[in-house]
Amino acid sequence: MLYLIGTGIHDEKDMSLKGIDACKKCAKVFAEFYTCPVSVNITSLEKMVGKKITVLDRKQVEEGEVVIESAKKQDTAFLVGGDALSATTHTEIMLGAKKAGIEVKIIHASSIFTAIAETGLMLYKFGKTVSLPFPQKGYFPATPYTNIKENLDAGLHTLLLLDIGMTANRALEILLELEGKLKGNVFSKDTKIVVVAHLGGDSLIKYDAIENLKKMDFGALPHSIVVLGKMHFHEADVLGLFK
């Protein structure tokens, strides 16, 4: 049996009782926290589940063999930040396990996809979720910009997930750089957007013009951004609390 278990979006106390009970049944417990950099205290989490936890690096997770090989021989838990299946990598592990004839149990938890409602924005008014990677030499993809524009054209908000280690400040600079290259009139220094940081803990939500947000300190990661589509008056009222 393989248990894919979300630990929630802030710290080890977000993990469900169902997830803790599953870990206690397992012979081996793995974890990864790079896809969603939550503030989990491993020592505390080990005491909660009564097991030693092996934290995997990116390569080990993306190859998936460590977790699946363990689950072939014994009940195994794999803990991930946020919800169990928020990242495509985790879906691939689930698929690989099932192809290997391993029974898989999913235990869900809080994630950015629902916690973003703390901004007051209505979840059903979000369009395609967009990931923003770090530009590299010879690599500055336009897809994030075009996807955001498609959402805006439909009047929908965009949840922008930032590359591993990216601050909201750097993300805002990248968006302005993309505007300079593509000139689709999506962003300017006066465009008002929302920045959220470490939701689920001491949540920080700021609603302001890009020029002002670029100068702010949003504290610990993870950070995310919402590019606003057409707002309902109720959404505007709640967002006003975060100006």
C-alpha positions in Angstrom: 0.0 0.0 0.0 1.2 3.5 -0.8 -0.3 6.4 1.1 0.0 9.8 -0.6 -0.5 12.3 2.2 -0.8 16.1 2.0 0.6 18.0 5.1 -1.2 21.3 4.4 0.2 24.6 3.5 1.9 25.9 6.6 3.4 23.5 9.1 3.2 20.0 10.5 0.1 20.9 12.6 -1.9 21.2 9.3 -1.6 17.5 8.7 -4.9 15.6 9.2 -5.5 13.0 11.9 -6.3 10.6 9.1 -2.8 11.3 7.6 -1.1 10.8 11.0 -2.9 7.5 11.6 -1.9 6.3 8.1 1.8 7.0 8.8 1.6 5.0 12.1 0.5 2.0 10.0 3.4 2.3 7.6 6.8 0.6 7.8 8.5 3.5 5.8 7.7 7.2 5.6 9.1 9.5 3.0 8.6 13.2 2.5 9.4 16.1 0.2 8.9 19.8 0.8 10.5 21.5 -2.2 7.4 21.7 -4.4 5.6 23.6 -1.6 8.1 25.0 0.8 6.1 24.6 4.0 7.5 25.3 7.5 7.5 21.7 8.7 9.6 20.8 11.7 10.7 17.3 10.9 11.5 16.4 14.5 8.1 17.4 15.6 6.4 15.6 12.7 8.4 12.4 13.5 7.1 12.6 17.1 3.5 13.0 15.8 3.6 10.0 13.5 6.0 7.9 15.6 8.2 7.1 12.7 11.6 8.2 11.2 10.9 10.3 8.1 13.3 10.2 5.1 13.2 13.5 3.2 13.8 13.1 -0.5 15.5 15.6 -2.8 14.1 16.7 -6.2 15.8 14.1 -8.3 14.7 11.2 -6.0 11.1 12.5 -6.2 10.9 13.1 -9.9 12.4 9.7 -10.7 9.9 8.2 -8.3 11.7 4.9 -7.9 12.5 5.2 -4.2 8.9 5.6 -3.1 7.5 3.0 -5.5 10.1 0.3 -4.7 9.5 0.7 -1.0 5.7 0.4 -1.6 6.2 -2.8 -3.5 7.6 -4.4 -0.3 5.8 -2.7 2.6 3.2 -0.1 3.5 4.7 3.2 2.6 3.7 6.8 3.2 4.8 9.7 1.1 4.2 13.2 2.6 4.1 16.3 0.5 3.5 20.0 1.2 0.0 21.3 0.4 -2.5 18.8 -1.0 -1.4 15.3 -1.9 -1.9 15.8 -5.7 -1.4 19.5 -6.2 1.9 18.8 -8.1 2.0 16.8 -11.4 5.1 15.0 -10.0 2.9 13.4 -7.3 0.3 12.4 -9.8 3.0 10.6 -11.8 4.1 8.7 -8.6 0.4 7.7 -8.1 0.2 6.5 -11.7 3.5 4.6 -11.5 2.4 2.8 -8.3 -0.9 1.8 -9.8 0.8 0.5 -12.9 3.1 -1.6 -10.6 0.0 -3.1 -9.0 0.3 -1.2 -5.8 -2.8 -0.1 -4.0 -2.8 3.7 -3.5 -4.7 5.7 -0.8 -4.9 9.5 -1.2 -5.2 11.7 1.9 -6.0 15.3 1.1 -5.0 18.5 2.9 -5.3 22.3 2.5 -3.6 23.8 -0.6 -3.1 27.2 -2.2 -5.9 26.3 -4.6 -8.5 26.7 -1.8 -6.6 28.9 0.6 -6.5 31.7 -2.0 -10.2 32.3 -1.1 -8.8 34.1 2.0 -8.3 37.1 -0.3 -12.1 37.3 -0.7 -11.9 36.3 -4.4 -14.5 33.7 -5.5 -12.9 30.4 -6.5 -15.2 29.8 -9.4 -14.0 33.0 -11.0 -10.4 31.8 -11.5 -9.2 30.7 -14.9 -6.2 28.6 -15.8 -3.6 28.4 -13.0 -0.2 29.7 -14.4 3.3 28.8 -13.3 6.1 31.4 -13.6 9.6 30.0 -14.1 12.9 31.9 -13.6 14.2 33.2 -16.9 17.5 31.8 -17.9 20.0 32.5 -20.7 18.2 31.7 -23.9 15.0 30.8 -22.0 12.3 33.4 -21.3 9.0 31.6 -22.0 6.0 33.8 -23.1 3.5 31.1 -22.1 2.8 32.6 -18.6 2.0 35.9 -20.1 -0.3 34.6 -22.9 -2.2 32.4 -20.4 -2.7 35.3 -18.1 -4.0 37.4 -21.0 -6.4 34.6 -22.1 -7.8 34.6 -18.5 -8.2 38.3 -18.5 -9.9 38.3 -21.9 -12.5 35.9 -20.3 -12.8 38.2 -17.3 -11.2 35.6 -15.0 -8.6 35.9 -12.2 -5.3 34.1 -12.5 -3.5 32.3 -9.7 0.2 32.6 -10.5 2.4 30.0 -8.8 6.1 31.0 -8.6 9.1 28.9 -9.4 10.9 27.2 -6.4 12.7 29.9 -4.4 11.1 32.9 -6.3 9.9 35.9 -4.3 6.9 37.9 -5.3 9.2 40.9 -5.8 11.2 39.0 -8.5 8.0 37.7 -10.1 6.7 41.2 -10.5 9.9 42.3 -12.2 9.5 39.3 -14.6 5.9 40.2 -15.4 7.0 43.7 -16.3 9.9 42.4 -18.4 7.4 40.1 -20.3 5.2 43.1 -20.9 8.1 45.0 -22.4 8.8 42.1 -24.7 5.2 41.1 -25.7 3.4 44.5 -25.4 0.0 43.1 -24.9 -1.1 45.8 -22.5 -1.5 43.4 -19.6 0.8 44.9 -17.0 2.1 48.4 -16.1 3.6 49.7 -13.0 0.1 50.9 -12.0 -1.6 47.6 -12.5 -3.3 46.5 -9.2 -2.7 42.9 -8.3 -2.7 40.7 -5.1 0.3 39.2 -3.4 -0.1 36.4 -0.8 2.5 34.9 1.4 2.6 32.0 3.8 -1.1 31.4 3.8 -2.4 29.2 6.5 0.1 30.6 9.1 0.5 34.3 9.7 -1.1 34.9 6.3 0.0 38.1 4.5 -2.2 39.5 1.8 -1.4 42.8 0.0 -3.5 44.5 -2.7 -1.8 47.4 -4.5 -0.2 48.6 -7.7 2.8 46.7 -8.9 5.1 49.7 -8.4 4.3 49.7 -4.7 4.3 45.9 -4.2 7.8 45.6 -5.7 9.1 47.6 -2.7 7.5 45.5 0.0 9.0 42.7 2.1 6.6 39.7 2.1 8.7 37.6 4.4 9.1 33.8 4.2 8.2 31.8 1.2 6.0 30.6 -0.4 4.7 33.6 -2.2 1.9 33.6 -4.8 0.3 36.3 -7.0 -3.3 36.8 -8.2 -3.8 38.8 -11.4 -7.3 40.2 -11.2 -10.0 39.7 -13.8 -13.4 41.3 -13.6 -14.3 41.7 -10.0 -17.7 41.3 -8.3 -18.5 44.2 -5.9 -18.2 41.8 -3.0 -14.7 40.7 -4.1 -13.7 44.4 -4.3 -15.1 45.1 -0.9 -13.0 42.3 0.7 -9.9 43.2 -1.2 -10.2 46.7 0.0 -9.3 45.4 3.5 -5.8 44.4 2.2 -4.8 47.7 0.5 
